[in-house]
C-alpha cells in the first residue's frame, strides 16, 4: 500500500465491547480514506498514448461490527456470484442481507481472484462540482484486513480476521467469503491495476478528485456521511506533466479552495 493519508490511531485501553444500534445490530462503518499523493503516467495502448492520473485508494471500518460479504452462485454456469452481507447481532444471531452486490472472477494482471464489483468509485470533477465524465475502470475489490487503521477500537479482533485472497486461482468456486474487520482497512496502491483515471486531453488547471466507498448504498452501513471524500489538485500537462494536491476535504464531495 502506498501514500494513504488519514489512518490515525485511537487511544489505547478503550472498552472493547462495541455498542449495537437500535435494532441490536453490530454494523460496520466504512470510511473513505484519501490518498497522500497523485501520480501522472503515460501508457501506451491500441488507442495510442494515454495520460493517466494514478492514486492510492483505501477504506477503513470504524464501526461496531465487521463488514462480512459472502458470495455464492448455484453452479459454474453462472459467471458471477451474488453478494450477501452478514451482520452480527447482540443476541448472538446473524442477519443476512441478500443482493448487496456482485462478485466477479478476474484473471491476469496480478489478480486472479473474486472481486466485489463497485465497492469503491473514483470520479474527476470541475472545482464547481460538475462531472467531467472521467471515472475509474477498476474491475473490483478483494476485501481484507490489509492494515490496522484504529488501534484498540471496541469490537476490534486481536488479530486480522480476513487474511485470505478471495479464492485466488480458483475460478470454479461456488462460494467465497471476504470482509474488513473493525479497526482495520483495505488499501490499494497507485501501482495496482485500475487505480487511475484517464485524463488524456485535459488542460492544465484545478480539478476535484472524488473518492467514495459503498457508492450505491447497497451495503448496510452505520453512517453514510463519511462514505465520500475529495481533494483539490493542480494539474500541469505537457512534457513534464504532474499533479499537486492543494487541499484534502474529508466527508464531502466538494473541495473548493476558499
Secondary structure, DSSP 8 states (H G I E B T S, - for coil): ---B-------TT--------TTSEE---EEEE-BS--EEEEEEETTEEEEEEE--EEEEE-SSS-EEEEEE-SSTTSSEEEEEEEEEETTS-EEEEEEEEEEEEE-STTT-EEEETTSEEEEEE-TTS-EEEEEB----B-----EE-STT-TT--SS-S--S-SSTT-TT-SEEEEEE-TTEEEEE-TTSTT-EEE-TT--SEEEEEEEEESTT--S--S-STTSEEEEEEEEE-STT-EEEEEEEETT-S-----
